[in-house]
Amino acid sequence: MSLPLSGIRVLDLSRVLAGPYCTMQLADLGADVLKIERPGTGDDTRGWGPPFAGGESAYFLCCNRNKRSLAIDLKQPEGRDLVARLASHCDVLVENFLPGTLAGWGLDAATLRARHPQLVYCSITGFGQTGPRRLEPGYDIMIQALAGVMSITGEPDGPPTKLGVAIADITAGLFASQAILASLVGRARTGQGEQIDIALFDSTVAWLANVGQNYLVSGEIPHRSGSQHPNIVPYQTFATADGDVVIAVGNDPQFRRFCQLLSVPDWADDPRFATNAARVQHRDLLIPQIAARVRQRPNTQWLTDLETAGIPCGEVRQLAQVFADPQVAPRDLLCEVPHPTIGSLSLAGSPYHFGPNSESVRARAGWRPPPLLGQHTHEVLHEVLDLASADLAELSRRGVIAGSPHSNR
């Protein structure tokens, strides 16, 4: 059964994470993504390891499934001409070069959209196409610092801390994929494509959400508070007798039931604790008392009692426990796909499910493994541009393109 983006072709000139994560979303949803890479080295992340499997880095494998790889040298005029011709056969182009770079190669939005007005052209950069920082490169850790994320992440007495995943890259990729989908909807109405400008800095500032709005409303600078929530109490991690649990009391009725579990039912009527606003105000008094009681019993007892009482909770897990969760298999969150050099490759699944039976995108259409460098160069150039074998051989001889020994597998 086809997926929603079946028939959409995407030209992917991006590297590292934000752009590839964006195009992987489109590929998972059925788009044919043509990933353009440098001959010889390919996407930067192919070398970001260990760990490696079958010569491929785990980093590259995490964000490049369902794509076809073409190794084309953009430094050569003939390579740039091939990419421009491919763009004329594509619905979407995604790139993450510094502003102005592709204009010097004739691959900028104005040039390509003049030839192909239906093209949706998405640029993903550190700081966007305008503003005084537009020419600065953007890396996730520096964006987390500059956008304030590190100032609010970590323990109160600890150093500024970045999130454990490259969240600025991931969210920029998600915003980009959403903008592309919206542009495709708009194109269906107007017949015209769109030019999209997504920045890591913009994306990160945009998702500061309640923490950012708290500052805008109060003028008070937020500080690191560990796992505590700035607006809800108790809503954080607590140490138990043998581990750690998250307890997320989201409303006053839940707090009343929680007080019963703690054997202090009178707290629910104490004016210092009876409402969430009061609990936030008296956090420093309440939390140590809760922590002392939670520490007296093991994880399993707390989780059982909290779940029975309808109070949101969860143990703090390692990834081995995450992928072993009984919810993972029915949601297709751990997938095995055949790979040319690895054999059976385990990949984290996609969150997209469609249809009355909540069928995953992988179950509906199957998956391509992340491609080897240049694996599909000859295949795509023949299929899309109708280049003959002799032409491809000559381009290969001159180093304009490169293939893979596993091509067409």
N, C-alpha and C positions, 0 to 999 in steps of 0.2 A: 504494500500500500504506500502511496507517495506521501511525502512530507510537505508542510506548508510552503517551503521555499524551493521545491522541485522546479527546475526550469530556469532558476536564477543563477547567473554566473558571476563570480566575484574574482577580481584581480587583486591579489594580496601582495603589496610591496612592503609590508611591515616586517619588523624583526623584534626579537626579545619577547615581551609579554603582553603589553596593553593591546597592540594591534593584533597579534596572533590569537589572543584570547577572544577578541571581538570576532574575528573571522571564524574561529572555531564554533562560536555560537551559531553563526549563519550556516556553517557546514553541518552542524548537528541537526539543524532544522531543514536540511535538504539541499542547500545551495552547493553548486559545483565551485569549489574554491581553488584557484590556481595560484600557488605560492611561488613567487619569484625570489630566487636566492643567488648569492654570489657563487660562481664556480670555485671549487676548491675548498672553501670554508663554510659557505652557507650561512644560515641564520646564526647570529652570535651565540645563541644558547646551545647550539650543537656541541660547543666546547666547554659548557658550564657544568663541570662535574669534578670528582665523582659525586654520586654513583652513575655508572654507565651500564647498559645492557646491550650486548650485541653490537658494540661500537656507538650506540646512541645514548645521549645524556637523558637522565630522567627529567631534567628541566624542559628540554625540547619536547619530549614525549607527552608532557602534561598539557600542552596547549596547541597541538598541531594535528590531531586526528582528523580524518575525513577530508584531507586536502590532497592535492596533486602538486608535486614539486617540480619546478622548472629551473634549471641552472642557466642563467643568462647574465652576461657581463654588461652591466649598464654603463660602464666606462667606455665602451666601444659604441660608436654611432649605430652600427648595425644592430647591436643589442637593444639600444634604446628604440630603434625603429620597430623591432619585433614587439616590444612591450606596448608601444603606441598602437600598433595594428591589433594586438590582442585586446586593448582597451575598447576598441571600436566594436568588439564582439561581446562585451561584458555589460552587465547591468550596474555593477558596483565596483569602485576602486577604493582600496584602503591603503594609506601610506603613513609612515611616521618619521619622515626625514625632517631636518631642521627647515623652517620656512625659507623659501627661496631656492633651495637645492634643486628641486625638480623643475623649477622654471628654467634653470640654466640648461636642462636636458630636454626641454620641450615636452615634459610629462606633467606639467602643472594643470590645475583644474581649468583655468581659462583656455589653455590650448586644446586640451582633450575634449572639453565640453563644447567648444566651438565646432569641432568635427562631429561630436556625438552628444547632442543636447539632452538625451535621455539618461546619460550617465549620472549616477549618484556617486559623488567624489568625497570621500571622508578622510580628513587629515587629523592625526592624533599626535600631539606634541606635548612638551612639558608645560608650556605657558601660553599656547595658542598662537594665532596668526597676527595678533595685534598686541599693543602694549609695550612698555619699555623692556620687558624681559623676554620678548618673543624669540630672540636668537639664542637664548640660553638652553642648554640641554637639560632634560629632566629625568632624574632617576628616582625610583620609588622612595628610598630612604630620605633623600633630600626633600622630596615633596611632603612626606610625612612630617618632617621637621618644620618646613616653611609654612605648612597649612595648619600647624598647631596640634596635630594628632599626637606627637610625641610628648607634648607638654601635659596631656591629660591621660597618658597611658603609663602604667606602672604603679608600684606601691608608693604611698605618700613620702616615705623616707628614702626612696630609691632614685636612681637616675632616670632621665627621660628615656622612654622605651618605644621602639617601633613594634607594630603588630607582627605576629609570627609569619604572616604571608604578605606578599607585596600588594597590599590592599589598594594603594593609589593606582597601580597599573590595572588591577582587576576591575575596579569600579569604573575607571575611564573606558576600559574595553566594553563593559556592560552599557554605559551611557552611549558609547559609539554605536553599538549594535542596535540599541533602541532608536537612536536617531536615524539610522539607515532604514530600519523597518518602517518608521513613520514616513520617511522620504519615498520609499517604494509605494506606500499607500497613496501619498500625494501625487506621485507620478501617474498612478493609474487613473487619477481624476483629471490631471492637467496635461499629461503627455510629456512633461518636462522633468528632468532630473533635479539634482540639488547639490550644493556645495556645503559640506559639514565641517565645522571647526571644533574639535574636542581637545581640551587640555587636561593634563593630570592635575594641575594645581586647581583649576576651576572645579573639576569633578570632586576633589577631596574637600574643598571648602563647602561645596554644595551638600555633602552628606554629613557635615558636622551636626546636623539635625537639632535635637533638643539641647545639646551642649552649646552649640553656637547660638541658638535662640535664647538660651538662658543668659548668656553674656549680653546679647543685644537688648534684652529686656531690663536686666538688672545693672549692667555695667561692671559686674563683679567678675574678676579673672578666675576661671575654673582651674583647679589643681588636680594633680594625680591622686586618685583615691582607690587604687587597686581594682577589685572587682565590684566595688560599691556603685550603686546607681545614684546620680545626683538628685533625682526627683522622687524616688520610691525607696521605702524602708519597711522591712528588711528585704533586700534584693541583692544578694552577693554570695560569695563562697564562704563556707564555714568549715573549719577543721573538725573532723569526727574522731572517734577513738582509734580508727585505723585508716583514715584517708581524708578526702575532701568532698563536700557536696555543695551544690548550688541550691539555694532556697530563694524562691522568687514569689514573695507575697504581694500579689497585685492589687488587692483591695481590702477594705476593712472587714468584710465577712470572712475572708481567708485568714486575716490576722486573728480574728476571734478563735477560729478553729486551731490555728497554730499555737495560740496561748494554751488551749486545752492540752495539746500534745506536750508542751513544755511544763505542764502541771502548774501553771501560773495564770489561771483564768481571770484573775482580777486585773491583769494588765489590760485586758480588752476594754475595761471601763475607766481606766486611769486616764485623766484628761491629757497627760503628757504623751500617751501612746494610742489613744482611742481612734484617732484619725491619721491618715497618711501624712497630712501636712504637719501634725504634731510630732509624728515619729521622725520626720525629716529634721524638724527643729531640735529634737532631743536625741538625735542619732548617737552622739557620743556617750550618752547615758544608757541607751537601750542595747546597742550592739554588743558591748562587752558582756552584758548579762545573758543575752542569747547565746553568744559564743561559748560561755562557760557551761551552759546546759547541753548544747549540741555536742561538745567534746566528750561527754560522758558515755555516749553510745556509738556503736559501729555504723558504718555506711548502710549495710543491708537493712538494719532495723529502722533507721531514719527514712530510707527510701520507701520501704513498705508502708510505714505509718503516714508519711506525707502523701504518697499516692492515694492511699485509702481515704484520707481526709480531703482530697481534691486540691492539694496545694502544689503548684508547679515546683519541680525539683529535678535534679540530675546529678549523677556522680561525675567528677572530673576525670576524664578518661585519657588513656594513651591511644595512639592511632590503631594499634593492634586490636584493641577493644572496639573501636569505632567500626572497623571493617568487618568485625565478627558479629555486630549487632543483628538480631533477627529481622530488623526492618530493612537491612541493606539488600538482601536477595530479592524480595518481592518488588522492590522499587528499582531494581536493575542498577544499583549504585556501585557494583563491582563487576567489571566486564572482562572477558577474555577474548582477545582478537589475535588472529595469526599474523606474524610479522616476518619479513624475509630473512632477517639475521638473528632475531631474538627467539623465534619460535612462538610459543604462546605468551602473549603480553597482557599483563593485568593493567587495566585502566580504571580510574574513577569514572563513574557513570555521569549521565546528564540529568538535570532535574526536570527536563521537559517530558510531559506525558499528555497524550491526546486520546480522544475517543471515549465512548461509554465504559470501556473496560480499562481505562487509565493505562493505555499501552505506551511504553517508553519509546523514544525515538529510535533507539538501537533495535528494539524488537520489531519495530514497524518497517525499518528499511535496511538494517544491517550497517556495519561500520567499516570504513577503511582504516587501517593502522596509520599512525603518523608516517609520512613518506621518508624514504631515503633521499639524500641530496641528489636532485636531478633525475629522480626515478621516472618521471613522466614527461621529461623535456620533449623527446621525439614524438611521443604519443599525442601530446596536446598540440604541438605545432603542426603536426600533420592533420589532426582532427579539426582544429579551429581555423588555421591559416592555409590549409591544403598544401603544405610544403612537401615536395617530393623527397624521396630518400637521398637522392644525389645532392639536393640543396642542403639537407640536414647534415650530411657527411661533410660538405664543404664548410658550413658554419662551425661544425665541431673541429675541423682541422685548423681553422683560424682562431679558435678559442673563444668564439662569440657565445657558444652554448656548450654545455657539457651534459652527458648522460650518466646513467648508473648501470653497473653490471646487472642490476636487478630490474632494469626497465621493463615495463609492461607486465610485471607480475602483480 
